Amino acid sequence: MKRDYAPREYHGPTKSVKKGLFIIYTGNGKGKTTAGYGTVLRALGRGMRVAIIQFIKGRWVSGEVMALRKFKKQVTFLSFGEDFTWKTKNLQRDKARARVGWKACVRLLRENRHQVFLFDELLYVLKYRFLSSDKVLKDIIRFKSPEAHLILTGREATQILIDKADLVSEVHEIKHPLHKGIVAQSGVDY
C-alpha cells in the first residue's frame, strides 16, 4: 500500500498581518527585473499606484515600459541610466545620474502617493559604489511608508539590505541562450 502524502493540516500563521513588504530580487540569473515587473502588473491589476525608477539600463524602451503606458494614471516611470555599465562613456556622469535617481526615489517615497515602488537595477548602483548601501537603507527606513511595498532588483544584494528585507529571492542562471550566441529577443528579453 502506497503512503498518502497529501497535506492534512495547516501549520502556517494563524493571524494575518498586513504590512508593506521590502522585497529583493537578486542573483546572477536573468529574470530579476521580470519578477519585479510581475509584481507591478499584479498591483496595477488591483488598482494600486506604482512608481518605477530605473537605474543603469539606459534610454532604450523595453516591452514592460511600453505596456505601462496603458496604465498612465496609475504609473510613475523615471529612468536615470544612460546605458549598461559595460558600455559606459563617462563614469562620473553615471555616478551623478545614480545620485539624481536616488533623490527621485526619496522624493517619491516621501510623497507617499504610490502603494508599490520598484527601484530597478538599484543593486548594481550599490555594487559599483555609485551610492552607499548604508545611506540607501537609512533613507528607505526613514521615508518608506509602513504600508508601501518596495522592490529592489540587481545582482549582489548587500548583506545589510538582505537582513532588512522581508523577502529575498535569488535568481540563479542554469542556462542562457546568450552562451550559444542567441541575442536578446523582443517581447521576451526586453
C-alpha positions as CSV (number, residue, x, y, z in Angstrom):
1,M,0.0,0.0,0.0
2,K,1.4,3.4,-1.0
3,R,1.7,6.1,1.6
4,D,-0.6,9.2,1.1
5,Y,1.5,12.4,1.2
6,A,-1.4,14.8,0.8
7,P,-1.3,17.6,3.3
8,R,-3.9,17.3,6.0
9,E,-3.0,20.1,8.4
10,Y,-2.1,23.8,8.1
11,H,0.9,24.7,10.1
12,G,1.4,28.3,8.9
13,P,0.5,31.6,10.6
14,T,-3.0,31.8,12.1
15,K,-3.1,35.6,12.3
16,S,-3.0,37.8,9.2
17,V,-0.5,40.7,9.5
18,K,-0.7,43.4,6.8
19,K,2.4,45.4,6.1
20,G,4.3,46.9,3.2
21,L,6.9,44.4,2.1
22,F,10.5,45.0,1.4
23,I,11.4,42.7,-1.5
24,I,14.8,41.9,-3.2
25,Y,15.3,40.0,-6.4
26,T,19.0,39.3,-6.8
27,G,21.4,36.8,-8.3
28,N,23.3,36.1,-11.5
29,G,20.4,34.8,-13.5
30,K,18.1,36.6,-15.9
31,G,14.6,37.4,-14.5
32,K,15.2,39.8,-11.6
33,T,13.6,42.8,-13.4
34,T,11.0,40.5,-14.9
35,A,10.0,39.3,-11.3
36,G,9.7,43.0,-10.2
37,Y,7.5,43.9,-13.2
38,G,5.4,40.8,-12.5
39,T,4.6,42.2,-9.0
40,V,4.0,45.6,-10.6
41,L,1.5,44.1,-13.0
42,R,-0.3,42.4,-10.2
43,A,-0.5,45.6,-8.2
44,L,-1.8,47.5,-11.2
45,G,-4.5,44.9,-11.7
46,R,-5.6,45.6,-8.1
47,G,-5.9,49.3,-8.9
48,M,-2.7,50.3,-7.0
49,R,-0.5,53.2,-7.9
50,V,3.1,52.2,-8.8
51,A,6.4,54.1,-9.1
52,I,9.2,52.7,-11.1
53,I,12.7,54.2,-11.0
54,Q,15.1,52.5,-13.4
55,F,18.9,52.7,-13.0
56,I,21.6,51.6,-15.4
57,K,19.6,50.3,-18.4
58,G,19.6,53.4,-20.4
59,R,17.1,55.2,-22.6
60,W,16.0,52.2,-24.7
61,V,12.4,51.4,-24.4
62,S,11.5,47.9,-23.2
63,G,8.3,46.0,-23.7
64,E,7.5,46.5,-20.0
65,V,7.7,50.3,-20.4
66,M,5.5,50.1,-23.5
67,A,2.9,48.1,-21.6
68,L,3.0,50.5,-18.7
69,R,1.8,53.3,-21.0
70,K,-1.6,51.7,-20.8
71,F,-1.8,52.4,-17.1
72,K,-0.8,56.1,-17.4
73,K,-2.8,57.3,-14.3
74,Q,-1.5,54.6,-12.1
75,V,2.2,54.6,-13.0
76,T,5.1,57.0,-12.5
77,F,8.1,55.8,-14.5
78,L,11.5,57.5,-14.4
79,S,14.8,56.3,-15.9
80,F,18.2,57.6,-14.8
81,G,20.6,55.3,-16.5
82,E,22.4,56.2,-19.8
83,D,23.3,52.7,-20.8
84,F,24.5,49.4,-19.4
85,T,27.6,49.6,-17.2
86,W,29.8,47.8,-19.7
87,K,29.0,50.5,-22.3
88,T,29.7,53.5,-20.1
89,K,31.2,56.5,-21.7
90,N,31.6,58.7,-18.6
91,L,31.9,57.0,-15.2
92,Q,31.5,60.3,-13.3
93,R,28.3,61.1,-15.2
94,D,27.0,57.6,-14.4
95,K,27.6,58.2,-10.7
96,A,25.9,61.6,-10.9
97,R,22.9,60.1,-12.7
98,A,22.7,57.5,-9.9
99,R,22.6,60.2,-7.2
100,V,19.9,62.1,-9.1
101,G,17.9,58.9,-9.5
102,W,18.2,58.2,-5.8
103,K,17.0,61.7,-5.0
104,A,13.9,60.9,-7.1
105,C,13.4,57.7,-5.2
106,V,13.5,59.5,-1.9
107,R,11.1,62.2,-3.2
108,L,8.6,59.6,-4.3
109,L,8.9,57.7,-1.0
110,R,8.3,60.9,0.9
111,E,5.3,61.9,-1.2
112,N,3.7,58.6,-0.3
113,R,1.3,58.6,-3.4
114,H,2.1,55.1,-4.5
115,Q,1.5,51.7,-2.9
116,V,4.3,49.9,-4.8
117,F,7.8,51.0,-5.6
118,L,10.2,49.2,-8.0
119,F,13.8,50.5,-7.9
120,D,15.0,48.5,-10.9
121,E,18.8,47.8,-11.0
122,L,19.5,49.8,-7.8
123,L,21.5,46.9,-6.5
124,Y,24.0,47.4,-9.4
125,V,24.4,51.1,-8.4
126,L,25.2,49.9,-4.9
127,K,27.5,47.1,-6.1
128,Y,29.6,49.7,-8.1
129,R,29.5,52.1,-5.1
130,F,27.8,54.9,-7.0
131,L,25.7,55.1,-3.8
132,S,26.2,53.9,-0.3
133,S,24.2,50.9,0.9
134,D,24.0,52.4,4.4
135,K,22.6,55.7,3.1
136,V,20.1,53.9,0.9
137,L,18.9,51.7,3.7
138,K,18.6,54.7,6.1
139,D,16.6,56.6,3.6
140,I,14.3,53.6,3.0
141,I,13.7,53.1,6.7
142,R,13.1,56.9,7.2
143,F,10.9,57.6,4.2
144,K,9.1,54.4,3.1
145,S,5.5,54.2,4.4
146,P,4.9,51.1,6.5
147,E,2.1,50.2,4.2
148,A,4.0,50.6,0.9
149,H,5.7,47.7,-0.9
150,L,9.3,48.2,-2.1
151,I,11.1,46.1,-4.6
152,L,14.9,46.3,-5.4
153,T,16.5,44.4,-8.3
154,G,20.0,43.7,-9.4
155,R,23.0,41.4,-8.7
156,E,24.8,41.0,-5.4
157,A,22.4,42.5,-2.9
158,T,24.4,43.6,0.1
159,Q,24.0,41.7,3.4
160,I,22.7,44.8,5.2
161,L,19.8,45.0,2.7
162,I,19.2,41.3,2.8
163,D,19.0,41.4,6.6
164,K,16.3,44.1,6.5
165,A,14.2,42.7,3.6
166,D,11.0,40.7,4.2
167,L,11.5,38.6,1.0
168,V,14.7,37.9,-0.9
169,S,14.7,35.7,-4.0
170,E,17.9,34.7,-5.8
171,V,17.7,34.1,-9.5
172,H,20.3,31.6,-10.4
173,E,21.4,31.0,-14.0
174,I,21.5,27.4,-15.1
175,K,21.5,28.0,-18.9
176,H,21.3,31.1,-21.0
177,P,20.8,31.5,-24.8
178,L,23.5,34.2,-25.0
179,H,26.1,31.5,-24.4
180,K,25.0,29.9,-27.7
181,G,25.2,33.3,-29.5
182,I,21.5,33.9,-29.4
183,V,20.8,37.6,-28.9
184,A,18.1,39.1,-26.6
185,Q,14.6,38.5,-28.1
186,S,12.0,41.3,-28.4
187,G,9.0,40.5,-26.2
188,V,10.8,38.0,-24.1
189,D,14.0,39.7,-23.0
190,Y,13.0,43.4,-23.5
